[in-house]
Each structure stands twice: as C-alpha cells, then as structure tokens.
Amino acid sequence: MHYFTSSQNLELAKIIEQENPKELMVSKKLIQPHPLIKEAQTYYRVNNKVKRWQGNTVDLGEQNLSIHVTKPVLSRAIILFDALIKLAIVRKHKVYMDGTKTIISIQNIPMNIHLREKNKANYDNADRYNSRTLEPTGILCINLYSYYTEKEWYDAKTIKLESKLATIMAFLELKSDEEVQSNIRREEQARIREEEIKQKQDQARLIEQEQKKYQDLLNRADRWDLHQKVIKYISMIEQQKLESPAWIDWAKRKAEWLDPRSDKQDQVLGAFNNSNE
C-alpha cells in the first residue's frame, strides 16, 4: 500500500530523467559491472546450473542477486539489474545483499528488489494430479516487496523495463519518503503513549502517596485521642489515689509513649504502631 499519487510518481521520474540521463541509457553490453553483478556471474560460470523446479531458471546462488530468469534472457536481465543498481548508487542510495534478498536502501528504508522472468503455467489435464509445467515467456519483471507493499513493473509490448528505470526509482524514493514520515508518526505516537503511561503512573504514585499521608494523619489523630484519654484516666487515678506511685509512673511513661508528637521507644513494646492500640 502507498499513498502518493501516480502524478507524483511521474513528476519525480521526470526529475530523475533530467538529473541522471547517463545512468538511464542502458547499453546492450555489460560495462564495468557492479561487484554484486560480478559475484553472480562468477557463481554461474563456476557452477553452470539451472533450477528445473523453477522453470529452468539460471542458478546464480542463493546469496547472490535476486534474479530468476532463463538462459535466453540472462544477459539482458543482468545488464538491466546492473543499470538499476548504478542508478540507485548515483542517487546516493545503498545496494547490498541481506541473506537471499537484494536490498536497495533509501534513507535507511530497505527495499527488497527481485528481477524475474514471467512464466506461463501449463497444466496437464490428462494427469490425475493436474500437474503443471512452467513455460518461460521472455517477459522480465521487477518486483518490490517492502512494508506491506508489493509492486511489479514488467515489459510491455511497446515499452521495455529499460525505459521504466526512472519510474521505478521514483516509486522507490517516494515509498521511502512515505515510510520515513510513517516512522516519524509512529515514533511520535509511541512517545505520546509512553508519556501518557508515565503520567498515569505518576498520578497513581501521587494518589498512593497522598492516601498514605492521609491514613497517617488519621492514625496520628486516633493516637492523639487515645493519648488524651489515657492522660485524663491517669490524672483521675492519681487524684483518687487508686493506684500505687509505681503504677502511676509506669502509666505516665506509657502516655508519653502514646503521644504522636514523640518518637520515644517503649522498653518492652518498642516503637508505637497501630497494632499497639
């Protein structure tokens, strides 16, 4: 999926045609090929294999360029891919292999590029398994697989892929711009979500702290009431001489221990807490 228009694609393609006319002139021969092209060629010269299960496409090696074509169009496919790579590089983009994928990286956005030959599927109706064979058509396609986007450019009757390189590169650049902006939006949305989560966590901590302070206030008030009650009780006992002087001294020490203004430790009970009430 993409959101830029075909008009934007066409406009940028025209700019590319003006800026890079040399790179858009695809020759009939391979001239000073890119190292990735050389590696694929070397692999094929050494191994000289085809993949019969893929319609007899030439085996260029799993770690080399993503090119799947038959021998008759191999030379053209390699020249075409070399031209696309050189156009990308002159426009300050990066080209590399990522495992079995050929990547054109634009603004650090990886574009998975694949060049293949279209095949016609022929089914054997006489075979009970309805088996099929792939018949190469000579029609070349360039496919893009990137960020939920699949795009295909292919040879038309009057316009070959060699004449569509500016359009293809324009699409890749517009798509990368789109992904960069999308990443910025996602990062901003993630930042906002994180900020909202932090605010909720801070609010929850503030509420918890406030509840603890409030509960401590209630506990201190209850302790003060108990302290005042004990003071009055001791005063009445002392006035009426209902207990011994030793008991009175013990009770006054307990009253002092009950006072929320005091941090005095009781020799037996230790520091005051609500469980002492």
N, C-alpha and C positions, 0 to 999 in steps of 0.2 A: 504494500500500500504506500502511496505517496500523495502529497497534497499540492505540489506545484503543477502548473498547467503545461500543456503542450506548447503554448505560445512562449512561455518562459524557457522551455527546453530549446525551442527553435532560435530564440533570441541569443541564448548563450552559445549555441552551436555556431552561429554566425560570427560571434566574437572569437571563438576558438579558430575558426577558419581564417580570420584576419590575423590572429596572433601566431599561429603555427602552420602556415601553408607548407613549409618544407616537410614536416612530420606527417602531414596528411597526404603527401604524394607517395603512395605505396608502389614500390617498384616491382618488377616481375622477378627479380633475383634478390636473394638474401645478401645484404651488405652489412658487414660489421655487426653480426647478431649480438643480442644481449646475452650475458652469461647463462641465464636460465634457458635460453634457446639452445645454446651450445651444449649444455648438460643433457638436454632431451635428445639432441641429435646424436651425441656420443653414446648414450644409452642404447638408442635404436641401432646404430651401426654395430655395436658390440653384440647385442642380443638378437636383433633382426627377427622379432616375434610379432604375432598378431593375436588378438583376443577373439577367438572364434565365437565364444558365448556372447560377445558384444558386437556381433555383425562384422567380424573380421577387422575390427579397428586396430590400428597400429599400437603396439605396446611401447610407450615412451617411459615407463617406470612409474611406480605409484608415488614416488617422492618428487617427480618432475612435473612439468606443466600440465594443467588440466585440459588436454587436447585429446579428443576421441573421434578420430576420422580414419577413413580407409586410405590405402596407399595412393590411389589416383589423385586425391586432393591434399595429401600430406604436405607437399611443398608449398602450396598456396596457403594452407592453414598456418604453417609455421611463419611464413612471411607476414601474414595478417596479424598474428599474435605478437610478433616482434614489433610491428608498427604500432600496435596498441600500447605495448609496454613502453616504447620510446616516447610516444605522445604523453603518456602518464608521467614519465620521469621529467621531460622537458617542462611540464606544468607543475613541477615541484611535488609530485606525489611519490609514494614509495611502492615498490613492487617486490614481493617476496613469496616464498612458499611457507605455508603453515600446515605441516603434515602433507596431506594429499591435495590441499586447496591452494589455488593460485590467488593471491590477495593483491588487490590494488588498494592501498591505504591512503585516504584523502582526509586531511585534518584528523588523523588518528582514528578514522572510521574505516574498518576493514570491509572491503567489497570482494566477495567471493566470485571470481570470474571463471567461466567454463566455456570452452570452444568445442563444438561437436558437429558432426555431420548428421543431418536428418536421415532417418531410416523409414522405409515403408514396411509395415508388418504384413507378411503373407501367411495366411492360416491354411492348414491342410485339413479340409473338410472330411477327407476320407479317413483321417486318423481319428480314432475314438477319443484320443486325448486332446484333439483340436490343437495340435502343436503348431508353432509358428516359426517362421524364419524371418530374419531382418535383411531387407534389401537396401543397400546404400543408395542415396539419391543424388549425391554430389552437392546438395544444398547445405551450406555452412550456417551455423547459428552461434551466436554469442549469448550466453545466459548469465544473468546476475542473480545471486542469492544473497540477500542482505536484509536483516532486520524486518522480517515478515514481508519482504518484497521479493517477488520473482518477476524478472523482466527478460524478454527474449527479443533479440534482433536477428534477422535472417535474410539470406539472399532473396531478392525479388527478381522478377523477370527482367526488369529494366535497370534496377539499382542493386548492385552488389554490396556486400558488407564493407568493402574497401572504401566506398563512398559514404559510409554511415559512421565513420570513426568519430567525427566531430559531434554528431548527435549522441553517440554512445557516451563519449567523455562528458558532454554537457549534462546528460542524465546522471552520471555518477557523481559529478560535482554538486549538482542540485540536491541529490539524495543525501550526500554527506552534509551539506548545509542544513538540510532538514533534520538530520539526525543530531547534529551539534546543537541546534536550537531545542530539539526534543530533550536531549540530555540536560541542557541548562534548565528547562522547565521541570524535568524530573528531579534534578538536584535541588531546585528551589522548593518544589513540593515536599521533598524529603526533609529539607531544612525547616519548613513550616511545621511539618508533622512532628519533627523532633522538638521544636520549640514549644508546640502545644503540649506534647508529652511532658516536657520539662516543667512547663507552667503548672500542669495538673499535679505533677509530683511535688513541686514546691508548695502548691496550695494545700496538698494533702499533708505535707510535713508541717506547714504552718498551723493547720487545723489541729493536728495531733499535738503539737507543742502547746497551742492555746488550751486544748482540752486538759492537758497535764497540769498546766499552770492553774486553770480554773479548779480542777479537782484538788490541787494542793491548797488553794485558797479555802475551799470548803473544809478540807481536813484540818487546816490551821484554825478556822473558825470553830469547828466542833471541839478541837483540842483546847481552845481558849475557854469555851463554855464549860468544858469538863474541869479545866484548871480553876475557874472561878467557883464552880460548885464545890470542889474539894477544899478550896481556901475557906469558903463560908462554913463548910462542915467542920473543918479543923478548928476554926475560931469558936464555933458553938461548943465543941467538945472541950476545948481548952478553958472556956469561960465557966462551964459547968463542972469542970474537973472530973470528967467521966473516964479519962484515961491517964496513964502514968506519964511523967515528963519524958521518959524514953520513947514512948509511943508517939507523943506529940512531936518530938524531934524527927522521928522516922517519917511521920506523915508530912511534915513541912518539907523534908527533903524530896519526898515523892511529888508534892505540889510544885516545888521548884523544877523538878524534872518534867512535869506536865506542861509547864509554861512554854508556849510556842516561840517565845522570844529567846528562849535559852537553848543552847546546844549541849547542855550538861548530860553526862553519861551516868546512868544508874550502875552501881557496883554489881548488881545482880542481873538486871534486865537489859543493861546496855543502853543504846540509843533508842529514843522513842520512835515507834512506828504505829500505824493504825491498828495493828493486831494487839497492841498493848492496852487498847481501850477496854 
